[in-house]
Amino acid sequence: MTPAFRPSVFLSLLAFCCCALLALTGCGSHPPQTAAANGGFARTRGHHRGSSEGITPATANAFASIEAATQLQVFLDKENFGPGKIDGRGGEFTRKALARYGRAHGLGANLTTADADLARRVPGLANTRAFTDYTVTAADAAQIGTIPDSRAEQGKARSLPYTSLLELLGEKFHAERAFLQKLNPGKNLASLRVGDTVRVPAVDAPLDVPALPQHGRLLAPKPQFASRTVKINTREKLLDLFDADGRLLATFPITPGSAALPAPPGTWKIVNMASLPYFRYDESMLNYGVRSDNFVNLPPGPNSPVGVLWMGLNKPGIGLHGTNNPETIGRAASHGCIRLANWDAVKLSGMVTQGMTVRID
């Protein structure tokens, strides 16, 4: 039977779509935002008023698509099945993360981003919030600095910090910078200041670099994780973490070496783990795998070539580590190591320990 057309229901749905679009684009009148204690995180959505004139079904559908993709990416990120940088599109790594999440949680191997019934099939997805508002703090601004051009001068610096608030917010909220700009039309995110409020993905664990152990501090072993195994799939560019019974616990996108210096296949062990490490920059080692006396010790920071975390293997010069360019993960080469986005490297470091097995295929 064909449902009867009810004008009141149609108008209510149209009004809902219009208000949702206005919430994303920042149009209409906004109530005052109150910064929460955790670094200006405002969890209140607020109400938005504005005219629905000019809002078309296509525009409303475009917003719904962006929100649904972001909601899925935020959900997968929270569940430790990394979708890569959050971009509101849901590409290759979102699809791979969803498929692995489905298998790991007994939801079948056929979960896809094109599934119209996905929110019903995946428990918790429908209740995941896609966006929130964040107010830039003085603590954020204190993390911004400059980086010398040459490696020699970088070696004399105290740190390799973020160079803009936009860069910081991208890493903090695991997001593509261009997507952040898209979420905040009318705002120049390259000129952010303390007190500015921006719309961001509502990730569960924003990256907080000052809260990490500082200056290359070695992380304490976690014996309860010793029986876990990390498997590196160089073809799919994914890192999978398994428990002792072979149950998949987490998946993260990676850059596994290059054609010239591929990640070394075989079975290895994690021998050390350091937060905000110093990095011995040796071009001979990086390009040819041969250690030389011509090197520079680079200071720690999110713009270090190894990012904010190092997990060294019992293969000299090789480790699992962060990066200074998270938007290239899975799409660029490394020098034999396994690179992750900084936020994923930090997550992984809390789930692994020294002595664990790492298998590179």
N, C-alpha and C positions, 0 to 999 in steps of 0.2 A: 504494500500500500504506500502511495506517495504521501509524505507528510504535508499537512496543510501549511500554506504560507502564512506566517503571523507577523505583521508589520512591527509590532512592539518588540518581538524577539530580535528581528533584523536590526532595528535601530539600536537596541542595547548592545548587540555584538559590534556594530559599527563604532559606537561610542567607545567601547572597550579598546578596539584596535587603535583608534585615534589617540586615546589617552596613553596607550602603551608606546606608540611612536613618539609622542611628545616627551615622554619620560626619557627615552633614549636620546633624543636630539637636544634635550635641554630647553625646548621651547616652553612657553607658558610661564606661570609664576611659581617660584619655588619657595617653600618655607625655609626658615633658617636651619642650617645644618649644625649639629653639635658634634664635635670631635670626641671620639671615644678615647679611653685611656690608652689603648694599644696603638699609639702612633697615629692618631687622627682618624681611625677607622670609624666611619659613620654607617651603622647598620640599619638605620631607618630609611625606608624608601621614600616617604613623603608623598604628597598628592600634587598633581599637576593640573593646572587649568589652562585652557587655550582653545582657540577656534579649530574646528575640524575641517574648515574650508580648505580645499585643495588636496586633502588626503584621499588617495585612490586605493582601490583594492590591491593593485600591484605594489604600491608603496607599503601598505600594511603587511602584505605577504612577504615582502623583502625584509621588513623588520622581524617578523615572526621567524623567518629562516635564520637570520643572524642570531636571534636570541636562542633558538633551539640548538644551533650548533655550539654556541658559547656555553649553554647549559650543559650539554654533553661533555664538552672539553673540561669544564670546571669539575664535573662529577668524576670523570676518569682521572683527572689530576689528583683529586682528593683520595681516590681509591688506590693510588700508586700505580696506575696504568697510564703512563705519561703520553699525552697526545701531541707532544712537541709544543712549540709556542702557541698560545691561544690567539686565534686570529678570526674567530667568528665564521670560519668557512668549513673547517673539518675535513682536511685532506688526507694524505697517505697515512701519516702516523696516527691520526684519530681513528681511521678505519682499522688499522692494525691493532691499536690498543683496545678498541671495542671488541674485536674478534677474540683477542686473548682474554679479556675480562669475561666474556661470555663463557668461554671454555673453562676458565678457572673457577667460575661460580655456578657451574652446572646449568647455564642458560642456553646451552647449545653452541655450536660452532658457526651458526648462520646469522648471528646478529650483524646488521649492517646499518650504516648511517641513513640509508634510504628507507628503512623500515618505518612505516607510518604509525605502527603500534609500539614503537620502541619504549616510550615512557611507561607503558603498562607492563612490558616484558622485563624491564630492568628495575627492580625495587630500589626506591630512593631517588631515582632520576627526576621524577616529576616534582619532587619537593626541593630540588637543588636550585638555589638562586643563581642566576646568570651574572648579574651586575650589582655593584654597590658603589657608594661614593667615598672618596678618600680625600682628606685635607692634608696638604703638604706641610710638614713640620720643620722646625729648626734643626732637629736631628737629621732629617733628610738632607737639608742644605749643607750640613756640616760634612757630609760624605762626598761633596762635589769638589773637584780640583782639576788641575791640569797635568798632562803627561808629556814629558819631553819627547822630541821626535826620534832621537837616536837611542839605541840600546845602551850605549856607554853612559849617556846622561840619565837614562832611566835607572841604571844601576846605582846612581848617586842619590836618587829620590828616596823619600821615606816610605812611599806607597804608590800603588798604581790604582787610583780611585776612579769612581764614575766621573765622567766629564760633563754630565748634564742631568737635570732632574728627570728629563724624559727617559734617559737611559736607565736611571735608577728605578723609575716606576715600571718600565718594561720588565726588568728582572724581578722586582718586588712582586709583581702580579703575574709573572710567567707569561707575558703577553708580547706580541709583535707591536713595535712602536707605531707603525702605520695604523694598526687597529685601534690603539689608544686615541690617536688623533681622530679617527673616524667616529669613535664614541663621543667625542667632545667637539662637535662642529662649532665654529665661531671662536674657539680658544686656540691660541698659539702655544702649544705645549713646549715649544723650544724656548719659551720665555716665562716659564712658570716661576712663581715666587712663593715664599712661605705664606700660608693662609689660603692659597688657591685650592678650590675643590674640583676634583676631576672624577669622572665615571670610569670604573675599572672592572675587570672580571673579579667576581667574588670568590677568589681562591681561598682554600681552607688554611693554607700555611704560607702567607706572604714571606718572601725571602728577606731576612733581617741580618745583613752582614755584620753590624756592630755587635750583635748578640752571639756570634760565633766565637769559639776559642781563637785567640789572636796569635799572630807572629809565629806561625809554623808549629804551634803546639801539637804534640802527638796525642792522638785520641786513645782513650783507655780501651783495652780489649773488652769484648762482650762475649764471654764464653758460651752463653746460651745460643749463640748463632753459629757456632763453629761447624755444625753439621750441615749448614746450608751450602748451596752451590750457585755460583754465577755462571751463566752460559752466554757467550757472546756469539750472536748470529751475524757474521759479517755480510752475508748476502742481503738479509732483510734490514740490516743496520739497527738491530735491536739488542738490548741487554735484558735477559730474563733471570729472575731470582727464584730459586726453588728451595723448599724445605727438605728435610731429610727423607721424607716420604715421596718426594717428587711432585709435590703440590706447588703450582705456580703462585707466587706471592706478589710479584711486581714485574712490570715491564717498563723500560725507558728507551727512548730513541737515542742513538749514538752516532758518532763518526768514528769508524774503526780503521784507522790507518789510511794508506793511500796505495796506488798502484806501485809506486817506487819503494815505499816502506810500509808494507801491509802490517796489520796487527799480527803478531807471531802466533801461528796456530799451535795448539797443544794444550797441556794441562799445567796450570801454574797455581801459585799461592799468593794471597795478599800478605805482605810482610810488614808494611807500615802504613799508617794513616795519619795525615796531618791537615790541620785546618789553617787556612790563609797561609800557605807555604811560601817560603822563598824558592826561587826557581833558578837553577843553573842553566843559563842560556848559552848553549854551545852549538853553533851552526853546523859544525862537522858532525856532531852527534845527531842533530835533527835531520840533516840531509843525507847522511851516509851511514849512520849508526855507529860511528867511530868517535870515541871520546878524545878531545884535544885539550891543549893547555890554553887555548884562545877562547875564553868564555867570560860572561858577565853574570854576576849574581843579581837577579832582579828581585825587588822587594815585593811583599804580598799586596793583594788588593783584587777587586773584582775584574780589573783589566789586566791581570797577569795572564800570560799565555796558558797557564794551567788553572785559571779561575780561582775559586775559593777553597777547593778541596783536592787533595792528592791521596790516592790509595795505590801505593807502589806494589809491584809484583816481584817475584824472585827471578825476573828477567831484567837485567840491568837497563835502566833508562826507560822502562815501560811501566805504565800505570793506568788506572782509571782516574779521570780528573775532570774538573770543570773547564770553562772556556771564557774567553773575553768577547766572544761573538755568538751568543746562543741562537741567533736567527739562522745560522748556517749549519746547525746540527743535522746530520744526515744528508747534507747537500754539498759538503766540501770535504777536503782531505785533511788528515792529520799526519804526524810523523811517527806512525807505528803505535801510538797510544790509543786508548779508548776515551773519546771526549763525550761529555754530557753537558747539558745546560747546567748552570750553577745551581739552580733550584733543585734539579733532579740529582745532582751530585751530593748535595746536602741531605736530601731524603735517603739516598742509597747508603750514605755513610752511617745513618742511624739503624740500618737493617743488616749490616755486614760486620765482619770482624777480622782481625789478623789471624792467619792460619787457614782461612777459608779457601776452598778450591775455586779457581776460575778456569773455565774451559772455553777456549777460543776456536771456533770452527770456521 
